[in-house]
Amino acid sequence: MSKKKTAFSNNSRRDFIKGTGLATAGFMIVPRHVLGGPGYVAPSDKLNIAGIGAGGKGRSDIASFAESPNVNIVGLCDVDDRQSVESRKSFPKAKYYADFRKMLENEKDNIDAVSVSTPDHNHAVAAYMAMSMGKHVYVQKPLTHDIWEARMLTEAAKKFKVVTQMGNQGGSGDGVRKMKELYDTGIIGDVHTVKCWTNRAIWPQALQTPTKKDKIPKGLNWDLWLGTAEMRDYNDAYLPFDWRGWSDFGTGALGDMACHIMDPVYRILPILYPNQVECSVSDSFKGKFETADYPKSFPNSSKIHLSYPRTDGKGTVKVTWMDGGLLPERPEEMGDDEALGNWDGGVLFIGTKGKLLADCYGANPRLLPLSLNEQFEVEETIARVPEGHYLQWVNACIAGYGNAETSSSFDYAGPFTESILIGNLALKAYFEVDPNADQTSFWGGSKYNGRKRLLWDAENMRVTNFEAANKYVKRNYRAGYSLG
């Protein structure tokens, strides 16, 4: 193939920009210090941000926002004093709270925007309260713990007219834009199959629910940490990081990594919601025929199949997710020593004419075989985000709702999160007994729902052919927590 440059059609580029919130990705606030002299930023130009979750990822999120000269960190909230030490040292003037509800009420006149980086089960309630008070919000991935919560936050962002962003940083990266540019040349044809994979989980999973009552560490408010979840005794198995593997708190490998790895799939291809899902999982046997305590703990590895009707009417896109170290078959176009994704995982588009591979975050997109990339050059036609994911949100908040866009605003991130969490619904329903199945067979799998194909009614957020699965669409919150 001779070397050539291929540009987007205007319609293709418009569709991508409209669908991903990049119409003003190059938008930059011109701060007053440009007019008032070097180093000068008027107080009125500052965006006052409060962080809910000040340790771990929350600490790095807050620090990233503070890189802007137009940001004040005015509030910090964490239920664990041990985790928030570094943030409190870095921002000694910020008011510190344990309960986000008290912080938002007490500081509502001082806060313009809120960052939420708590365990997954408390994302929605914190974000919704902030939005209802007119505060812009940045929420770590996955946007929510439950499917219903994602729909509620999507609607809330429109209702309260606030600037939003989910913390899937790859959504603002160059990789997914180059991947779209490659895809739109038509070189791989119409995509019909996608493979996604990750090495996660890197925390314990497939565990029995703890029964031992451990001593609550000093500095941890266990009641506030539980938040929306039902009360239970503290156990060291949950903290500080292992909560991700427990389904009452986290969303497992899929929730942790699909917002990064599946982002190119959802952002580039003409899909919205799947209409079918099925899964298989690895069993952990603790004794004869005794399985791990699903759905309280996610399996060590899983494979999830999602079927998406294409919105352009050209059939269906089959998306397979694999975690726990499971990998797709190596494409025949790849050499034995060529990297299949990277350490975190990868995504492979399979089209009618060819294949397109990328690493986690949509990074390093490349055609297969790799020799094609030396012969085929694509013109850069989609605006990049030079300020990055964090400051893009900061700048959009300063500009005000409707005046600038973000890469993962909730009108994108909400449906995307729903799509991901439908996979978790299948995992949680795996060991629900199907009353119509052959109860005498265990090894064939018919005793459980595991191999049942679940039919999904996206509009009504319901499984139509297995009622037992619908209890995983929405949780009941503990008293004191609600959406609206």
N, C-alpha and C positions, 0 to 999 in steps of 0.2 A: 504494500500500500504506500502510495506516495505521501509525503508529509504535507499536511494541510491544516488550515484553521477553519473551524466551523462555528458559526455564530448561532445564537438562538433566533427563532422567529420572535417578533414582537409579542404575539399572543402567548407563546410559551413563557417568555420572561414575565409577562404581566400576571399569568396564572400563578407562577411560583411566588412572586412578590406578594400577591394578594393572599395566597394560602399560608404564607409563613410569617407575615408581619414584618416584611423587610422594605416596605415602600420608602421608609426614611431611615434605613439602617445606617446611612452615612451621616445622619443628622448629628450635629455637635452643638452643645450650648456654648455660646460665647460669653464667658464669665466677665463680670464687671472689672476684674483686675486687669483685663486687657485694655480697658479704657482708663482705669484709674492708676495704672502704673504697676510695675513688677511686684508680685507678692501681695497685692491688695485684693481682698475679697470682701465686699460689703456684707454685713450680717444678713441683710434681706435676701441675698443670693443663696444662702445656705439651706440645704435640705436637712431637716432634723430627723434622724433615723433612730429607731429603737430596735434592739435585737432580742427576739424571743428564742432562747437557746444561745448561750454565750460561750459554750465550750465545744471542743471537737470541731465539726464542720461549721457550726455557728460562729466560732471564733475566727476562722479563716474568711467566712463570708463577710463578717463585720469589718475585718481588716481590709478586705478588698473594696468595700464601699468607701472606707475612710481614705483611700488613695486619692479620691477626688478632693480638690481644694474647696469644693462647694458643698461638703458634707460635714455635719456635726453629728456625732454619736451621743445622743442625749439620754438614752435609756438602755439598760441591760436587764435581762430576766433569765434566771436559770434556777431549776429546782435542786441543783447539786452545786454547792459552793466549791467543791473540789475541782469541778470541771471549768468553772468560770474565773478562776484565779487570774489567768493571763489577760483575759479581756478587761477585768477590773483594773489591773495594773496599767494596761494600755490606755484606758479611757476613765481616769479617776473622777472626772466631773460628771460622768453619766450616773443617773439615779439607778440604783440596783434594787430589784424585786425578785421574789421567788414565784409569785403568782401573776401570770400575764394579765389576768382579768383586773387585778388591782392596779397594775402598771398602766394599762390602757385607760382605766377610769381616772386615775389620779393625774396622769400626764397628758391627757387628751388634748389640752391646749398647747402643749409643747412639742407634740409629735406630728410630723408630716407623713412619714412612711415607716413601714415595719418589715423587718426580715424575720421569717419563721424557719427555724432549723432545729426542731424538736424531733423525737421519735415519731414515726409516721402516724401513729394513732391520734396524735394531738394536732396535726397540721391544720385540719379543716376548721376546728372550733376556734383556734387562735386567729387564723386568717380571716374567717368570716366576721368575727367580732371587730377586727381592725377595719375591714372594708365597710362594715355597717356604720362605722364612725367617720367614714370619708378618708381613711388612710390608704395610701398606695401600699401594695404588698409584693414582696419577693418571697416565694415559698420553695424550699428545697424539694428535690424530687424524691419519691413520686409525689405529685401534687397532693394526693390524699391517700388514705388507707382503704376506703371503700368506693365502689362505683357510684353510689348515690351521692356521696360527698363531692365527687368530681363534678357531677352535673350541677349541684348546688353552688359551687364556687364559680363555675362558668357563668351561671345566671346572675350571681351576686356582683361579679365584676362589671357587668353591663348595667345592672340596676343602680349600683352606687357610683358608677362612673369614676373608677380609680384605675391607675396604671398598674399593670401586673406583669410578673415574670416568674416562670418556674426555673429552678436551678439545674437545668440540663445545659451546661455551658457549651457543649458541642453544637447546640442550636445556633450559636453565634459564630461558630468556627468557619474557617475557610474551606475545610474538607467537604462539608455537606454541600456547599455552594459549587465547588468544583465537580462534585459527584452529580449534581443536578445538571450542570453544563454538559458533562459527558453523556448523561442519560438523554438529554434533549436533542443530541445530534442524531439519535435514532440508530446508533451503531450497534446497540444490543437488542434492538427491536422492542416488542411489547413484553414487559416482565410478567411472568405467570407464576414464578416460584421464588421465594426468598428464604434463605437460611440465616439464622441468628444464633450466636452462642457466646457463652461466658465461662470463665473458670470459677466464678462465684457459685456456691457460698464459701467464704473463707472464715466463717464463724460456725459454731456447732449447730447442727440441725438433726432432724430425725430423733428427737429426744422425748422421753416420757415427761409429762408435766411434773415439776418439782413438788414434793410434799413436805420437805424439810423447811423449818422456819429459821432463817439466818438473822443475825443481828443487823439492824439497819445502820449503815455507816454514818459516822458523824458528818454533818453537813448536807446530807441527802434528805429532802422532804419526800418520802415515799408516797404519801397520799397525793401530792401534786404531780409527782412523776407519773403515777397511774392515770391521772386525768380522766379521760373518757372511759377507760377500761374498768371492768368490775374489780372490786376490792379483793385482794389476796395477800397472803403473807409475803414478805420480802424474801428473795432467794438470790444468792450470788450468781446463779445461772443466767439472770436477766441483764446484769450490768457489768461493766459500763457500755460494752459494744454489742453483746450477744443478743440483745433484744431483737435484732433484725431477723433472727431465725424463729421467733415466736409469733404466731399469726395474730395474737391479740394486740401486739404492739407494732411489729414490722410487716414487711411485704415480701420477705425472702429474696432470693437471687433475682427473680423476675422484676420485682418492684425496685430493687436497688440498681440494677444495671440496664434494664430495657429502655429506660428513658434516655440513656446514652446510645445504646447499640441499635435500637429500633427507630431512633429519631429520623435517620435518612429514609427509612421505609415509609413512615407516616408523612414525612415532609415532602417527599418527592413523588411518590406514586399516587394515582387517582383513587384513593380509598378513604373511607370514613370510619365505619364500624364493621366488625366481623358479624356474620350471621350464624356461624357455627364455631364450636371449639371442642376439642377433646384432648386428653392428656394420658401419659403413662408416667409412673414414678418408680424409683428404686425403693424397695422395702428394707426396713431395718428390723431384723428379727432379734428380740431380746430373749426369747425362749421359744418353745414349740408353738408355731403358728401365732405367736404374739407380735403384733406390729407396733411400731412407734405410735405415739399418741397424736395422730393426725385428727383433726386439722389444727391442733394447738401448736404443733411444730412442723415446719416445712420439711419435705423429703431431702435426702442428701443430693439427689439429682432428679431431674425431670425433663420430659419432652412434651411440648405443648404445640398443638396444631390449630392455627386460626385460619378461617376462610373468609376473605374479604371480597364482596362484589365490587368490581371496578365501577367508579362513578361515571366513567366515559362509556359504559355499556359493553366494553370489550372483554366480557367473561369474568373470571375470578382470579384473584391473587392468593396463592396458598403460602402462608407464612409459618415456618417452623422455628420454635424457640427451644434451645438446649442449654442446660446449665449443669453445674457439678462436674465439669470436665468433659462432658459429652461433646463430640465434634461431628460436623457433617462429613460426608464422603469427600475426599480431596478431588477437586475438579480435574478432569483429564487433561485440561490445558496447563496445569501447574506441574512444575518439577518437584521431585521428592524433597528437595532442600529449600524450596521457596516457602516463605512464611504465609501461613493461613491465618490472617488476622494478626493480632498482637497478643501480649500477655493477658489483657483484659477480655479479649474476645474479638468478634468481628461480625460482618454482615456480607452476604453474597447475594447479588441480584442475578437471576437466571432469566434471560429473555429469549425471544424467538430467533435472535441472530447472534447472541453472544452473552458474555458474563462480565459483571462488574463487582469488584471486591473492595472492601474498606475495613479499616481497623475500628476499634471502639471510638466513639464520638464522630464517626464518619470520617476519620482522619486517613490520610494517605490513600485516596481512592485510586484504583488502577484497573485497567482493562485486562482481561485474560485472553490469550497468553500475554505475559508481561512485555514481550517484544512489540506488541501493538502500541504501547505507550511511547516508544521511541519513534514511531512513524506518524503518530496521530496527536496533533496539538489543538487544543480548544481555546478559543478566545474568551477572555474573562468579561462576562457581560452582566453578572449579578453583583450588586453592591456588597462589599465586605463590611465588617463591623470592626474597624480598627481600634475602637475604644474598649472592646471586649464586652462580654455578657453582663458583668456587674455594672460598669459605668454606663452602658447603654440604658439600663433601667434607671439609674440615677438621673441621667440627662433627660429621659422621657418624663420622669416625675417632676423635674424642675420646669419642663416645658408645659406640663399640664395635660390632663386627659384629653385625648383626641388630637393633640398637636404633634405627637411623635409616636412611633410604634416600637415594639420590642419583639425579639425573635420568638419568644415562647410566652406570649400573653395568654391569658386563660381561655380565650376563644379558640386557641390552638391547643394549649397544654391540657385543658379540661377534657375534650374528646379523646385526645391522645392517651391520657391517663386512664380514662374509662376503657379504652381498647386494650391496654396492658392488663388492667385489673380483671378483665373477663378471663384471662388466662389463670389468674389466681383463684377466681371463683371455681374453675374446673378442678384445680388442685385441692381446694378445701372440700369440695363435694366428692372427692375421689372415693372416700370410704363410707359415704352415705349408702345405706342399703337400698337397693332398688326392689320394691315390693313385687315387681313383675318378673324378676330374674329367678333363675334356678338356684334356690337356696342351698342345694346339696353340693354345689361345685365351688371350691375355693381356688384351686390352682388355675382353673380356666378363667378366673377373674369375673365370672358372671354374678357372683354374690354381691359385688360392689358396683358402683357407678363408673369406676375407673375408665373402662373402654367405651362407655356410652358417649355418643356424639350429642352434645348439648346444642339445642337450637336457640338462638338468641334473638329476642325482639328488642332492638336497641331503643326504639322510641319509648317503649314502656319499661325498659330496663328489667326484663324478665326472661328467664328460661321457660320455654313453652312446652317442653316435653319431659321435664323432671323437676317436680315442684320442690323437692327437698333442697335443691341447689339455690333456690331464691332467698333463703335466709342469709346468704353470704353477700347479697347486694347491699345491705344496709344493716349496721349494728344498732343496738339500743345503748344510748349513753348512760353513764352513771349520773345520778342527780347532781345538778350544779353546772352541767355542760349541755350546750345545745347549739343548733344552727338557727339563728333567728328567734 
